[in-house]
Amino acid sequence: MRLYQHIKAEYFCTECKRGRTLIQPCISRLDWIVLACAGLPVAIVMLLRNESLSWWYCILAVYAGELLALYAAGFISSFIFLFDLRELREIHKCSECGGRMVLAGRHFDPAGDADPHYSDFVILGVFLLLNAAFWIIYARGGFGA
């Protein structure tokens, strides 16, 4: 089972025909697994503390919040990736001959990728930090606890 999914932009040099691939992460199976594992303790705590909530509403609300946290992690990570100029350096000029690089196309493999990209782990790290911040605020009596 391939856990990672990416959008790949292919560039090539107009002079020497050298290729370059720029990888951007998408929501993948690994993200869904981490989202389910992070949401399970929150759902259990909410069910135990609030007897008036029905179980389906609690689970639905928690996983909607976890999905929003995952999207927020992706948004926050995009600011972190602004400072990463390694990938953008070779898009405009070829590193070998100095020729102009041209976009050849973008593609997405629905089956997924076998190899992770570092951006997958940055987004998951920010997501776990957001969940840790939630638990710290909740333990200190925030959110009406």
Summary of the structure (lengths in Angstrom):
residues: 145
radius of gyration: 20.3
end to end distance: 40.1
largest distance: 68.7
contacts: 379
relative contact order: 0.23
helix: 53%
strand: 19%
